[in-house]
Amino acid sequence: KPPSYVPRRDFVSFVDKHRVQQPMEALQQHHSHDADAMAATYRRQILPLFAPCLSAWFEHSFGAEPAAWLEARSVFARSAAAWAAVGHVVGLGDRHADNILMDTSTGEQVHVDFDCLFDRGTRLKRPEVVPFRLTPHIVEALGVSGVDGLFRTALETTFHVLRANRELLLNVLEPFLRDPTVGWARLGKAQRGDDDNNNENNNNSRKRHFLGGRRSSERDDPHKTLSVINERLSGIYNLPVKPPPRAARDAPRSATDLLPLSVAGQVERLIKEATSELNLCRMYIGWMPWL
């Protein structure tokens, strides 16, 4: 990759996955039937270990010139919103910190590794329950307005553009879905077992577990996948994941909605789901939801 692009994880050098792995696994197992208790423990034990600090990098890198600092922050917000909107529509998962790069010369966010498309992340061993990555460090880097400033405006603008070009997008995606050379059974890197050791038997077993004993629905029925994408372009929240167990009644729910929302309503729902601690605390450790 170009030398000016580095994984976003590198900006938080003190992060050590193993430092938090044991308490994170413990709270997910102990509170597996009570999302409210899991979120409370996550908020109390995990989040204080990693105080958001990405804004400090912007100040260090661009702070000498106020105009350059503002432009870099704006580029970051707009690029994060564009990737969030497009990624949600096409079901892009596996958005852990190693798959999100930062252009150190402009502040632009760039994603890599697109082998977890069309909601495959929702069928992993520990399903991904957020529509896109909008974690505390990203929100903090957006400035005092947080998600309610340029990020929200750019997200709404991107969805307007996507909806206006619905037919073009669906026509481009259809041959890609039908391509017999594309392997849909690959697992997301962040959830591949440490003991896999490239063993073919283990790999086949994991594939069967991932696919639930059947072939990938994208390969069996491209029309179904296109229908899901079309619904998202209509404002329907249809991420196929279970809602948090025993969650508070007024908490964001990761459940299918049948009512199409306006662009503003869709953006509001997506932001709530992406930032909800009830969802983030259930993500797999390799995704590093505390970043």
C-alpha positions as CSV (number, residue, x, y, z in Angstrom):
1,K,0.0,0.0,0.0
2,P,1.2,3.6,-0.5
3,P,3.6,4.7,2.3
4,S,1.2,7.5,3.4
5,Y,-1.5,5.0,4.2
6,V,-1.3,3.2,7.6
7,P,-3.9,1.1,9.5
8,R,-6.0,3.2,11.8
9,R,-5.1,0.9,14.7
10,D,-1.5,2.3,14.5
11,F,-2.7,5.7,15.8
12,V,-3.4,4.2,19.2
13,S,-0.1,2.6,19.9
14,F,-1.0,1.6,23.5
15,V,-3.8,-0.7,22.4
16,D,-3.0,-4.3,23.2
17,K,-5.7,-6.8,22.2
18,H,-4.5,-9.4,24.7
19,R,-4.7,-6.8,27.5
20,V,-8.5,-6.8,27.1
21,Q,-9.2,-10.2,25.6
22,Q,-9.8,-12.0,28.9
23,P,-12.2,-9.5,30.5
24,M,-14.0,-9.0,27.2
25,E,-14.5,-12.8,26.8
26,A,-15.6,-13.1,30.4
27,L,-18.3,-10.4,30.2
28,Q,-19.6,-11.7,26.9
29,Q,-19.9,-15.2,28.4
30,H,-21.2,-14.2,31.8
31,H,-23.9,-11.9,30.4
32,S,-24.7,-13.7,27.3
33,H,-28.5,-13.6,28.1
34,D,-28.6,-10.0,29.4
35,A,-27.4,-7.4,27.0
36,D,-28.0,-4.5,29.4
37,A,-25.7,-6.1,32.0
38,M,-23.1,-6.8,29.3
39,A,-23.2,-3.2,28.1
40,A,-22.9,-1.9,31.6
41,T,-19.9,-4.1,32.4
42,Y,-18.3,-3.2,29.0
43,R,-18.8,0.5,29.8
44,R,-17.3,0.1,33.3
45,Q,-14.4,-2.3,32.6
46,I,-13.4,-2.0,29.0
47,L,-14.0,1.6,27.7
48,P,-12.0,3.3,30.5
49,L,-8.9,1.4,29.3
50,F,-8.9,3.1,25.9
51,A,-9.8,6.8,26.1
52,P,-10.5,8.2,22.6
53,C,-7.6,10.2,21.3
54,L,-7.7,10.2,17.5
55,S,-8.3,13.9,17.5
56,A,-4.9,14.4,19.1
57,W,-3.3,12.9,16.0
58,F,-5.1,15.5,13.8
59,E,-3.8,18.2,16.1
60,H,-0.3,16.9,16.0
61,S,-0.2,16.3,12.2
62,F,-2.1,19.4,11.0
63,G,-2.4,21.7,14.0
64,A,0.4,24.1,12.8
65,E,-2.0,25.5,10.2
66,P,-5.7,25.9,11.3
67,A,-7.0,25.7,7.8
68,A,-5.1,22.4,7.1
69,W,-6.4,21.0,10.4
70,L,-10.0,21.8,9.6
71,E,-9.6,20.4,6.1
72,A,-8.2,17.2,7.3
73,R,-10.9,16.7,9.9
74,S,-13.5,17.5,7.2
75,V,-11.9,15.0,4.8
76,F,-12.0,12.4,7.5
77,A,-15.6,12.9,8.3
78,R,-16.8,12.9,4.7
79,S,-14.8,9.8,3.8
80,A,-15.9,7.9,6.9
81,A,-19.6,8.8,6.0
82,A,-19.2,7.7,2.4
83,W,-17.6,4.4,3.3
84,A,-20.3,3.8,6.0
85,A,-23.1,4.3,3.6
86,V,-21.7,2.3,0.7
87,G,-20.5,-0.4,3.1
88,H,-23.9,-0.8,4.7
89,V,-25.8,-1.0,1.3
90,V,-23.5,-3.8,0.0
91,G,-23.2,-5.6,3.4
92,L,-19.5,-5.0,3.8
93,G,-18.3,-6.6,7.1
94,D,-15.0,-7.4,8.8
95,R,-14.3,-3.7,9.4
96,H,-11.7,-4.2,12.1
97,A,-9.0,-1.6,12.6
98,D,-6.5,-3.3,10.3
99,N,-8.9,-3.0,7.4
100,I,-9.3,0.8,7.7
101,L,-6.4,2.9,6.6
102,M,-5.7,6.6,7.1
103,D,-4.0,8.8,4.6
104,T,-1.5,10.6,6.8
105,S,-1.2,13.5,4.3
106,T,-4.9,14.3,4.0
107,G,-6.7,12.5,6.9
108,E,-8.8,10.5,4.5
109,Q,-10.2,7.1,5.6
110,V,-9.7,4.3,3.1
111,H,-11.0,0.7,3.5
112,V,-9.3,-2.5,2.3
113,D,-10.1,-6.2,2.2
114,F,-13.5,-6.7,0.7
115,D,-13.9,-10.4,1.0
116,C,-16.7,-10.2,3.5
117,L,-19.5,-8.7,1.4
118,F,-23.3,-9.2,1.2
119,D,-23.9,-9.6,5.0
120,R,-21.5,-12.5,5.3
121,G,-20.3,-10.9,8.6
122,T,-23.7,-11.6,10.1
123,R,-23.2,-15.3,9.7
124,L,-19.9,-15.6,11.3
125,K,-19.3,-17.6,14.5
126,R,-19.9,-14.3,16.4
127,P,-22.1,-12.3,14.1
128,E,-21.4,-8.7,13.4
129,V,-24.4,-6.7,14.7
130,V,-23.5,-3.2,13.6
131,P,-24.2,-1.7,10.1
132,F,-20.7,-0.1,9.9
133,R,-17.8,1.0,12.1
134,L,-18.6,4.1,14.2
135,T,-16.7,3.5,17.5
136,P,-15.8,6.0,20.2
137,H,-12.4,6.9,18.7
138,I,-14.1,7.8,15.3
139,V,-16.8,9.8,17.0
140,E,-14.3,11.7,19.1
141,A,-12.2,12.5,16.0
142,L,-15.3,14.1,14.4
143,G,-15.0,17.0,16.8
144,V,-17.4,18.7,19.2
145,S,-20.4,18.1,17.0
146,G,-19.7,14.3,16.9
147,V,-22.0,12.4,14.6
148,D,-24.4,15.4,14.4
149,G,-22.2,17.6,12.3
150,L,-20.5,17.1,9.0
151,F,-20.6,13.3,9.3
152,R,-24.4,13.2,9.4
153,T,-24.7,15.6,6.5
154,A,-22.2,13.6,4.4
155,L,-24.0,10.4,5.3
156,E,-27.3,11.8,4.2
157,T,-25.8,13.2,1.0
158,T,-24.3,9.8,0.1
159,F,-27.6,8.0,0.6
160,H,-29.3,10.5,-1.6
161,V,-26.8,9.8,-4.3
162,L,-27.1,6.0,-3.9
163,R,-30.9,6.2,-4.0
164,A,-30.8,8.3,-7.1
165,N,-28.5,5.8,-8.8
166,R,-30.3,2.7,-7.6
167,E,-30.7,1.0,-10.9
168,L,-27.1,1.6,-12.0
169,L,-25.8,0.1,-8.7
170,L,-28.0,-3.0,-8.9
171,N,-27.1,-3.6,-12.5
172,V,-23.4,-3.4,-11.6
173,L,-23.7,-5.7,-8.7
174,E,-25.7,-8.5,-10.4
175,P,-23.0,-9.9,-12.7
176,F,-20.6,-9.7,-9.7
177,L,-23.0,-11.8,-7.6
178,R,-23.3,-14.4,-10.4
179,D,-19.6,-14.6,-11.1
180,P,-18.8,-18.4,-10.5
181,T,-15.1,-17.6,-10.0
182,V,-15.7,-15.6,-6.8
183,G,-15.3,-17.7,-3.6
184,W,-18.0,-16.7,-1.1
185,A,-17.0,-19.3,1.5
186,R,-13.9,-17.5,2.8
187,L,-14.0,-16.5,6.5
188,G,-13.3,-13.0,7.7
189,K,-9.6,-12.8,8.8
190,A,-10.4,-11.4,12.2
191,Q,-12.4,-14.4,13.2
192,R,-10.2,-17.1,11.8
193,G,-9.1,-19.3,14.7
194,D,-5.5,-19.0,16.0
195,D,-5.2,-22.8,15.9
196,D,-6.2,-23.1,12.3
197,N,-2.6,-23.5,11.0
198,N,-3.9,-23.6,7.4
199,N,-5.2,-27.1,8.1
200,E,-7.6,-28.1,5.3
201,N,-9.9,-30.1,7.5
202,N,-10.3,-27.3,10.0
203,N,-10.9,-24.9,7.2
204,N,-13.6,-27.0,5.7
205,S,-15.2,-27.5,9.1
206,R,-15.2,-23.8,9.6
207,K,-16.7,-23.2,6.2
208,R,-19.5,-25.6,7.0
209,H,-20.1,-23.8,10.3
210,F,-20.0,-20.4,8.6
211,L,-22.5,-21.5,6.0
212,G,-24.7,-23.3,8.4
213,G,-24.4,-26.6,6.5
214,R,-25.7,-25.2,3.3
215,R,-24.4,-23.2,0.3
216,S,-24.1,-19.5,0.5
217,S,-27.4,-17.8,-0.2
218,E,-25.7,-15.3,-2.4
219,R,-24.6,-18.1,-4.8
220,D,-27.9,-19.8,-4.6
221,D,-30.1,-16.8,-5.1
222,P,-28.5,-13.6,-6.3
223,H,-32.0,-12.1,-6.6
224,K,-32.4,-12.4,-2.9
225,T,-29.2,-10.5,-2.2
226,L,-30.2,-7.8,-4.7
227,S,-33.6,-7.6,-3.0
228,V,-31.8,-6.9,0.3
229,I,-29.7,-4.2,-1.3
230,N,-32.8,-2.7,-2.9
231,E,-34.6,-2.6,0.4
232,R,-31.7,-0.7,2.0
233,L,-31.8,1.8,-0.9
234,S,-35.5,2.2,0.0
235,G,-34.7,3.0,3.6
236,I,-35.5,-0.3,5.2
237,Y,-33.3,-1.5,8.0
238,N,-32.8,-5.2,7.3
239,L,-29.6,-6.3,8.9
240,P,-30.2,-10.0,9.6
241,V,-29.1,-10.2,13.2
242,K,-30.9,-11.0,16.4
243,P,-31.8,-8.1,18.8
244,P,-29.8,-7.8,22.1
245,P,-31.2,-10.3,24.6
246,R,-33.3,-8.7,27.3
247,A,-32.3,-5.2,26.2
248,A,-34.1,-2.1,27.5
249,R,-37.4,-1.4,25.7
250,D,-36.2,1.9,24.3
251,A,-32.8,0.7,23.2
252,P,-31.8,0.5,19.5
253,R,-32.9,-2.9,18.1
254,S,-31.0,-4.9,15.5
255,A,-34.2,-6.3,13.9
256,T,-35.7,-6.2,10.5
257,D,-38.0,-3.2,9.9
258,L,-40.7,-3.3,7.2
259,L,-41.4,0.4,7.1
260,P,-39.2,2.3,4.6
261,L,-37.6,5.4,6.2
262,S,-36.7,8.7,4.7
263,V,-33.0,9.4,4.2
264,A,-32.8,11.4,7.5
265,G,-34.7,8.6,9.3
266,Q,-32.5,5.9,7.8
267,V,-29.3,7.8,8.8
268,E,-30.6,8.3,12.4
269,R,-31.4,4.6,12.7
270,L,-28.0,3.5,11.4
271,I,-26.1,5.9,13.6
272,K,-28.0,4.6,16.7
273,E,-27.3,1.0,15.8
274,A,-23.6,1.6,15.0
275,T,-22.9,3.5,18.2
276,S,-25.1,1.5,20.6
277,E,-23.1,-0.1,23.4
278,L,-25.7,-2.9,23.4
279,N,-24.3,-3.8,20.0
280,L,-20.7,-3.0,20.4
281,C,-20.2,-5.1,23.5
282,R,-21.4,-8.1,21.5
283,M,-18.8,-7.7,18.8
284,Y,-15.9,-10.2,18.5
285,I,-12.7,-9.1,20.1
286,G,-10.6,-8.9,16.9
287,W,-13.0,-6.2,15.7
288,M,-11.9,-4.1,18.7
289,P,-15.1,-2.2,19.3
290,W,-13.5,0.0,22.0
291,L,-11.3,1.8,19.4
